[in-house]
Amino acid sequence: MTHDTDIAKARFVPGTVHKRDIFSETISGTLEGMPDFPVVLRKLDGVPFYARPIAWFLARKEIKGLRAVQGIEGTPVLVRIDKTGLLRSWTQGTPLQLAKPTNAGWYKDAKRLLRQMRRAGVTHNDIAKPQNWLMTPDGRAAVIDFQLASVHRRQGTLFRTMAREDLRHLLKQKRAYAPDLLTPSEHRMLATKALPSRIWMATGKRLYNFITRRLMNWSDGEGTEDRISRDGPTLIAALSAHPKVSDVALHTYALPAKGVGLYAFVETDLTTTELRGLAPEPLPELIQPVAALPRSEDGTLRDDALNLIATNRLDELELLQADDPALSAALKPVIAGRLNLTDRVLRR
């Protein structure tokens, strides 16, 4: 039996659920017997029947895109496809919004990656999102999430336009994190959107926003209501009045369409249903009972960690825990039971 055959048949061992929407569930983990080969499963077997056609349409786009870029350094490896969903390799790296590269080398390598994808006839179409770009441990560029990718048999006008937009979106990242590295020609490209892009912004973007924000539960980060100061004091008082509630921590997160949701972490052995019965109106969108809230050595709550859990920013959470095994142990059950599984950000 070859190693490839072993990988193709090995049982997926789930680790962390990263996000969940109406079209799929994204779970990282490993393959049984291969702990050093991290993978990601886009799970489709739990998708509601009415969403399956679109779910598999997106999955087929991702499969086709991944197959076309196999062998290009900085792209995921497609491991297998079955009735459960599609399995790909996990790419080690730091998302761009955290890495914030300021060295010219990363952007040069990112251009190399786009150039090789272009030669393969592939446009990514979703790299305006900084979390789809990674900086690998050796400082190179990588790209993930090919769900909206296109594979072009002929490199005609449409292909060239979409490839140009991929490059322009990379330059937008460069403008955000290393503006001093932009060349005059790059400034000109940033200032000039392609005609299809302008038409898209004026027409199809509304439909896209409806699908992604309302159906897929991607968050846009919009909303300025101060839910904690407005609703927090009454909520904390009501919950804390119960003898089985030791502490309450409140945080906000972006709702899928627009606005801010309130996330309550409650240190108790009561159930979510019981806590909802204690909470006054307006109820918080999410209430998570936890056995013990994470604390610093002086006993203060680790609100930094709880905020990352509430907003589903697992990449940043991983960095926060990297050199703190005690915090990691305290957070493990809280992370496992977290309730916000929407994508972290749609646009910045």
C-alpha positions as CSV (number, residue, x, y, z in Angstrom):
1,M,0.0,0.0,0.0
2,T,1.4,3.4,-1.0
3,H,1.7,6.4,1.2
4,D,-0.9,8.2,-1.0
5,T,-3.3,5.3,-0.6
6,D,-2.8,5.5,3.2
7,I,-3.7,9.2,3.1
8,A,-6.7,8.6,0.9
9,K,-8.2,5.9,3.2
10,A,-7.1,7.2,6.6
11,R,-10.0,8.3,9.0
12,F,-10.3,12.0,9.6
13,V,-9.9,12.9,13.3
14,P,-11.6,16.2,13.9
15,G,-10.0,18.9,16.0
16,T,-11.5,22.4,15.9
17,V,-14.6,23.7,14.2
18,H,-13.5,27.0,12.6
19,K,-16.7,28.2,11.0
20,R,-20.2,27.0,10.1
21,D,-22.7,28.4,7.6
22,I,-25.6,27.1,5.6
23,F,-23.4,25.7,2.9
24,S,-20.6,23.9,4.9
25,E,-18.7,23.4,8.1
26,T,-15.0,23.9,8.2
27,I,-13.1,21.6,10.6
28,S,-9.3,21.3,11.1
29,G,-7.8,18.0,12.3
30,T,-5.5,15.2,11.4
31,L,-5.6,11.8,9.7
32,E,-5.6,8.7,12.0
33,G,-2.0,7.5,12.4
34,M,-0.6,10.7,10.8
35,P,-0.5,13.3,13.5
36,D,2.1,15.3,11.6
37,F,-0.1,15.8,8.5
38,P,-2.7,18.4,9.5
39,V,-5.8,18.7,7.3
40,V,-9.0,20.7,6.9
41,L,-12.4,19.2,6.1
42,R,-15.1,21.2,4.3
43,K,-18.0,19.1,5.7
44,L,-21.0,19.0,3.4
45,D,-23.0,16.0,4.6
46,G,-24.9,18.1,7.2
47,V,-26.0,20.8,4.8
48,P,-29.8,21.3,4.6
49,F,-31.3,19.7,1.5
50,Y,-32.4,23.1,0.1
51,A,-28.8,24.4,0.2
52,R,-27.1,21.3,-1.2
53,P,-27.1,22.4,-4.8
54,I,-25.3,25.6,-4.0
55,A,-23.1,23.9,-1.5
56,W,-21.8,21.4,-4.0
57,F,-21.6,24.0,-6.7
58,L,-19.2,25.9,-4.5
59,A,-17.4,22.7,-3.5
60,R,-16.9,21.7,-7.1
61,K,-15.4,25.1,-7.8
62,E,-13.0,24.6,-5.0
63,I,-12.1,21.1,-6.1
64,K,-11.5,22.2,-9.7
65,G,-9.4,25.1,-8.5
66,L,-7.3,23.0,-6.1
67,R,-6.7,20.4,-8.8
68,A,-5.5,23.1,-11.1
69,V,-3.0,24.6,-8.7
70,Q,-1.5,21.3,-7.4
71,G,2.3,21.6,-7.3
72,I,2.3,25.4,-6.9
73,E,4.1,26.3,-3.7
74,G,1.9,28.2,-1.4
75,T,-1.4,26.5,-2.3
76,P,-3.2,23.7,-0.4
77,V,-3.1,20.0,-1.5
78,L,-6.4,18.3,-2.3
79,V,-6.3,15.1,-0.3
80,R,-9.6,13.5,-1.2
81,I,-13.3,13.9,-2.0
82,D,-16.1,11.7,-0.7
83,K,-19.8,12.0,0.4
84,T,-18.7,13.7,3.6
85,G,-17.0,16.6,1.8
86,L,-13.6,17.6,0.6
87,L,-10.4,17.2,2.5
88,R,-7.3,19.4,1.9
89,S,-4.0,20.0,3.6
90,W,-3.7,22.6,6.4
91,T,-1.4,25.4,5.4
92,Q,0.8,26.5,8.3
93,G,1.0,30.3,8.4
94,T,-0.2,33.6,10.0
95,P,-3.2,35.4,8.4
96,L,-2.2,38.6,6.8
97,Q,-4.2,40.8,9.2
98,L,-2.0,39.5,11.9
99,A,1.3,39.1,10.1
100,K,1.1,42.6,8.6
101,P,4.2,42.0,6.4
102,T,6.4,45.1,5.8
103,N,9.2,43.4,3.9
104,A,9.3,43.5,0.1
105,G,10.2,39.8,0.0
106,W,6.7,38.6,1.0
107,Y,4.9,40.7,-1.6
108,K,7.4,39.6,-4.3
109,D,6.6,36.0,-3.4
110,A,2.9,36.7,-3.4
111,K,3.2,38.1,-6.9
112,R,5.1,34.9,-7.9
113,L,2.2,32.8,-6.5
114,L,-0.4,34.8,-8.5
115,R,1.8,34.5,-11.6
116,Q,2.0,30.8,-11.3
117,M,-1.7,30.5,-10.7
118,R,-2.3,32.6,-13.8
119,R,-0.1,30.3,-15.9
120,A,-2.3,27.4,-14.7
121,G,-5.4,29.4,-15.8
122,V,-6.7,30.0,-12.3
123,T,-8.0,33.1,-10.7
124,H,-8.8,33.1,-7.0
125,N,-11.5,35.8,-6.9
126,D,-11.5,36.1,-3.1
127,I,-8.2,37.5,-2.0
128,A,-9.6,40.8,-1.0
129,K,-10.1,39.0,2.4
130,P,-6.8,39.3,4.3
131,Q,-7.4,36.0,6.1
132,N,-7.1,34.2,2.7
133,W,-3.5,35.2,2.5
134,L,-0.9,33.7,4.9
135,M,2.7,34.3,5.8
136,T,4.3,30.9,6.2
137,P,6.9,30.2,9.0
138,D,9.7,30.8,6.5
139,G,8.3,34.1,5.5
140,R,6.8,33.1,2.1
141,A,3.3,33.7,0.8
142,A,0.4,31.2,0.7
143,V,-3.2,31.5,-0.3
144,I,-6.2,29.4,0.9
145,D,-10.0,29.1,0.4
146,F,-10.6,28.4,-3.3
147,Q,-14.4,28.2,-2.9
148,L,-14.9,31.1,-5.4
149,A,-11.9,30.3,-7.7
150,S,-12.3,30.0,-11.5
151,V,-10.4,27.8,-13.9
152,H,-10.2,29.1,-17.4
153,R,-9.5,27.0,-20.4
154,R,-8.8,30.0,-22.6
155,Q,-6.9,33.1,-21.3
156,G,-9.2,35.6,-23.0
157,T,-10.5,39.0,-21.9
158,L,-12.5,37.7,-18.9
159,F,-9.6,35.7,-17.6
160,R,-7.1,38.6,-17.9
161,T,-9.6,41.0,-16.2
162,M,-10.1,38.6,-13.3
163,A,-6.3,38.0,-13.0
164,R,-5.8,41.7,-12.9
165,E,-8.3,42.0,-10.1
166,D,-6.5,39.4,-8.1
167,L,-3.3,41.4,-8.5
168,R,-5.1,44.6,-7.6
169,H,-6.5,43.1,-4.4
170,L,-3.0,42.0,-3.5
171,L,-1.9,45.5,-3.9
172,K,-4.7,46.7,-1.6
173,Q,-3.2,44.4,1.1
174,K,0.2,46.0,0.3
175,R,-1.3,49.5,0.6
176,A,-2.7,48.5,4.0
177,Y,0.4,47.0,5.5
178,A,3.4,48.4,3.6
179,P,2.3,51.5,1.7
180,D,5.9,52.7,1.4
181,L,6.7,49.7,-0.9
182,L,4.1,50.6,-3.5
183,T,5.6,51.6,-6.9
184,P,4.2,54.3,-9.1
185,S,2.7,51.7,-11.5
186,E,1.1,49.9,-8.5
187,H,-0.5,53.2,-7.3
188,R,-2.0,53.7,-10.8
189,M,-3.4,50.1,-10.8
190,L,-5.0,50.7,-7.4
191,A,-6.6,53.9,-8.7
192,T,-8.2,52.1,-11.7
193,K,-10.8,49.4,-11.2
194,A,-11.5,47.2,-14.2
195,L,-14.8,47.9,-15.9
196,P,-16.3,44.5,-14.9
197,S,-15.4,45.3,-11.3
198,R,-17.2,48.7,-11.5
199,I,-20.2,47.0,-12.9
200,W,-20.1,44.4,-10.2
201,M,-20.0,47.0,-7.4
202,A,-23.0,48.7,-8.9
203,T,-25.1,45.6,-9.5
204,G,-24.1,42.0,-8.4
205,K,-22.5,43.1,-5.2
206,R,-25.9,43.5,-3.5
207,L,-26.9,40.0,-4.4
208,Y,-23.5,38.7,-3.2
209,N,-23.9,40.5,0.1
210,F,-27.3,39.0,0.6
211,I,-26.0,35.5,0.0
212,T,-22.8,35.8,2.0
213,R,-24.1,37.8,5.0
214,R,-27.6,36.6,5.4
215,L,-27.4,33.0,4.0
216,M,-23.8,32.1,4.7
217,N,-23.5,34.1,8.0
218,W,-20.3,35.8,6.9
219,S,-19.7,38.8,9.2
220,D,-18.9,42.3,7.9
221,G,-17.7,43.9,11.1
222,E,-20.2,46.7,10.8
223,G,-22.4,48.1,13.6
224,T,-21.6,50.6,16.3
225,E,-24.2,50.0,19.0
226,D,-22.6,49.8,22.5
227,R,-24.6,46.7,23.6
228,I,-22.4,46.2,26.7
229,S,-23.1,49.6,28.2
230,R,-26.7,49.6,27.2
231,D,-27.9,46.1,28.1
232,G,-25.0,44.9,30.2
233,P,-25.6,46.2,33.7
234,T,-29.2,44.8,33.9
235,L,-28.1,41.5,32.4
236,I,-25.2,41.0,34.7
237,A,-27.3,41.9,37.8
238,A,-30.0,39.4,36.8
239,L,-27.6,36.5,36.2
240,S,-25.4,37.2,39.2
241,A,-28.3,37.2,41.5
242,H,-28.5,33.4,41.1
243,P,-26.4,31.5,43.7
244,K,-25.0,29.2,41.1
245,V,-23.6,32.0,39.0
246,S,-20.1,32.9,40.0
247,D,-19.2,35.5,37.3
248,V,-20.3,37.0,34.0
249,A,-18.3,38.3,31.1
250,L,-19.9,40.2,28.2
251,H,-18.5,40.7,24.7
252,T,-19.8,41.8,21.4
253,Y,-19.4,40.3,17.9
254,A,-20.5,41.3,14.4
255,L,-23.9,39.9,13.4
256,P,-24.1,38.3,9.9
257,A,-26.0,41.0,8.1
258,K,-25.4,44.2,10.1
259,G,-25.1,45.3,13.7
260,V,-23.7,43.9,16.9
261,G,-24.6,40.8,18.9
262,L,-24.1,40.3,22.7
263,Y,-22.2,37.2,23.8
264,A,-22.4,36.3,27.5
265,F,-19.9,33.9,29.1
266,V,-21.3,32.7,32.4
267,E,-19.3,30.9,35.1
268,T,-21.9,28.4,36.3
269,D,-23.1,24.8,36.1
270,L,-26.6,25.9,35.0
271,T,-27.6,25.1,31.4
272,T,-28.0,27.6,28.6
273,T,-31.8,27.1,28.8
274,E,-31.8,27.9,32.5
275,L,-29.6,31.0,32.0
276,R,-32.0,32.3,29.3
277,G,-34.8,31.9,31.7
278,L,-32.9,34.2,34.1
279,A,-31.9,36.8,31.6
280,P,-34.0,39.9,31.1
281,E,-35.2,41.3,27.8
282,P,-33.5,42.1,25.4
283,L,-31.8,38.7,25.6
284,P,-28.2,38.4,24.6
285,E,-27.8,36.6,21.2
286,L,-25.5,34.0,22.7
287,I,-25.1,32.7,26.3
288,Q,-22.3,30.2,27.0
289,P,-22.1,28.5,30.4
290,V,-18.6,27.6,31.4
291,A,-17.2,25.7,34.4
292,A,-14.4,28.3,34.9
293,L,-13.7,31.5,33.2
294,P,-10.0,32.1,32.2
295,R,-8.1,34.4,34.6
296,S,-4.7,35.9,35.1
297,E,-2.5,35.1,38.1
298,D,-4.0,38.0,40.0
299,G,-7.5,36.7,39.4
300,T,-8.7,39.2,36.8
301,L,-10.6,37.9,33.8
302,R,-8.7,37.3,30.6
303,D,-11.1,39.5,28.6
304,D,-8.6,39.6,25.7
305,A,-9.0,35.8,25.2
306,L,-12.7,35.9,25.7
307,N,-13.1,38.6,23.1
308,L,-11.2,36.5,20.6
309,I,-13.5,33.6,21.3
310,A,-16.6,35.7,21.0
311,T,-15.5,37.0,17.6
312,N,-14.3,33.6,16.4
313,R,-10.8,34.9,15.8
314,L,-9.0,31.5,16.4
315,D,-5.8,32.5,14.5
316,E,-5.2,35.3,17.0
317,L,-6.2,33.1,19.9
318,E,-3.6,30.5,18.9
319,L,-0.9,33.2,19.0
320,L,-2.1,34.4,22.4
321,Q,-1.8,30.9,23.8
322,A,1.5,30.0,22.1
323,D,3.7,30.6,25.2
324,D,1.2,30.2,27.9
325,P,0.3,26.6,28.6
326,A,-1.8,27.5,31.7
327,L,-4.0,29.8,29.6
328,S,-4.2,27.2,26.9
329,A,-5.5,24.6,29.3
330,A,-8.1,27.1,30.8
331,L,-9.3,28.1,27.4
332,K,-9.6,24.6,25.8
333,P,-13.1,23.8,27.1
334,V,-14.4,27.3,26.5
335,I,-13.2,27.2,22.9
336,A,-14.6,23.8,22.4
337,G,-18.1,25.0,23.5
338,R,-18.0,28.4,21.7
339,L,-21.2,29.5,20.0
340,N,-20.1,32.0,17.3
341,L,-18.9,30.0,14.4
342,T,-19.3,32.6,11.7
343,D,-16.5,33.8,9.5
344,R,-14.3,36.4,11.1
345,V,-14.6,39.3,8.7
346,L,-15.9,39.8,5.2
347,R,-14.2,43.1,4.4
348,R,-12.2,45.6,6.3
